[in-house]
Amino acid sequence: MLRIRGQIGNWPVDLTVEMDAKDWDQLASRLSPDVMAQAPMAAKASSGQHNDALWDTAQQLLREAGQMEGPRLLAELEALAGGVAAGKRLLVRLRHCDQVDMEAGKDAPLYIWKG
């Protein structure tokens, strides 16, 4: 899954593109050998920065919402991170974050940003 967020003029854009292995292979086949050779190095160099940016964005998501039920927050984090496992890791980090409180909600836990 690939998520594209931004703006076109004054219009907000939030687009999710689902791609299976065949789609990724087809995309990779169109890249030049120079780009393919640089891709693993670029991924290693930016992985820490990406994780930090992802963590910052996850915190911002809850901060802006103020509070959110667990299932909805998990769905948002999965979309943000691009997968179930990465979304769950972010949820666990939020659960243990000093700036977040959790309360038992009626149907699901409630995550509250206390800042």
C-alpha distance (Angstrom), angle and dihedral (degrees) to the residues before:
residue distance angle dihedral
M1 . . .
L2 3.77 . .
R3 3.79 122.5 .
I4 3.78 121.8 -158.9
R5 3.79 118.8 -169.1
G6 3.76 130.1 173.6
Q7 3.77 141.0 85.0
I8 3.75 138.7 -70.2
G9 3.77 103.7 -157.9
N10 3.80 105.5 -51.1
W11 3.82 93.2 -22.4
P12 3.80 117.8 101.2
V13 3.80 115.6 -135.0
D14 3.80 125.1 -154.8
L15 3.79 109.8 166.7
T16 3.78 127.9 170.3
V17 3.79 117.5 -163.6
E18 3.78 117.7 -167.7
M19 3.78 113.8 -149.3
D20 3.80 127.6 179.7
A21 3.81 125.3 -152.8
K22 3.81 91.7 -87.5
D23 3.83 91.1 55.0
W24 3.84 92.0 49.5
D25 3.83 90.6 48.3
Q26 3.79 90.8 50.5
L27 3.80 91.1 49.7
A28 3.81 91.7 47.5
S29 3.81 91.0 50.2
R30 3.80 90.0 60.5
L31 3.80 93.9 55.2
S32 3.78 118.2 96.2
P33 3.83 118.6 -110.8
D34 3.83 89.3 -111.6
V35 3.81 91.6 57.2
M36 3.82 92.0 45.4
A37 3.81 91.3 51.7
Q38 3.80 91.7 51.3
A39 3.82 95.9 45.2
P40 3.84 98.2 80.7
M41 3.81 91.6 46.9
A42 3.80 91.9 49.0
A43 3.80 91.7 47.9
K44 3.81 91.8 51.9
A45 3.79 92.5 46.4
S46 3.79 94.6 49.6
S47 3.82 101.1 35.5
G48 3.80 93.7 94.6
Q49 3.78 92.0 45.1
H50 3.82 90.6 47.5
N51 3.80 92.6 50.9
D52 3.81 91.2 48.5
A53 3.80 91.5 48.0
L54 3.81 90.4 47.3
W55 3.81 90.9 50.1
D56 3.82 90.9 48.2
T57 3.80 90.4 50.0
A58 3.82 91.8 48.5
Q59 3.81 90.4 52.9
Q60 3.79 91.1 46.2
L61 3.81 90.1 51.7
L62 3.80 92.2 57.3
R63 3.80 93.5 37.8
E64 3.82 91.6 55.6
A65 3.81 92.4 45.3
G66 3.80 92.4 46.4
Q67 3.80 90.4 -151.4
M68 3.77 136.3 9.9
E69 3.79 137.5 -179.0
G70 3.81 114.7 -109.0
P71 3.82 99.5 -113.5
R72 3.80 93.1 49.0
L73 3.81 91.7 45.2
L74 3.80 90.7 49.3
A75 3.81 91.1 50.9
E76 3.80 90.7 50.6
L77 3.81 91.7 47.7
E78 3.81 92.4 47.9
A79 3.80 90.2 52.9
L80 3.80 90.9 45.5
A81 3.80 94.6 48.3
G82 3.79 95.5 39.1
G83 3.79 98.0 -121.3
V84 3.78 148.0 45.2
A85 3.82 97.3 -107.9
A86 3.81 94.1 48.2
G87 3.81 90.6 46.6
K88 3.80 91.0 52.0
R89 3.81 91.1 49.8
L90 3.80 89.9 53.9
L91 3.81 90.7 48.0
V92 3.80 90.8 52.8
R93 3.80 90.5 48.9
L94 3.80 90.0 51.5
R95 3.80 90.8 47.9
H96 3.81 89.9 57.2
C97 3.81 96.3 38.2
D98 3.82 115.7 116.5
Q99 3.80 90.3 -135.5
V100 3.81 94.2 58.2
D101 3.81 129.7 74.1
M102 3.77 124.4 -165.7
E103 3.78 124.4 -150.2
A104 3.77 130.3 -178.2
G105 3.77 106.2 -104.9
K106 3.78 126.9 -161.8
D107 3.81 94.7 -95.1
A108 3.81 104.1 3.1
P109 3.80 141.3 10.2
L110 3.77 115.1 -77.1
Y111 3.81 118.5 -136.3
I112 3.81 112.0 -151.7
W113 3.79 125.7 -169.1
K114 3.79 108.5 -137.0
G115 3.80 95.9 169.4
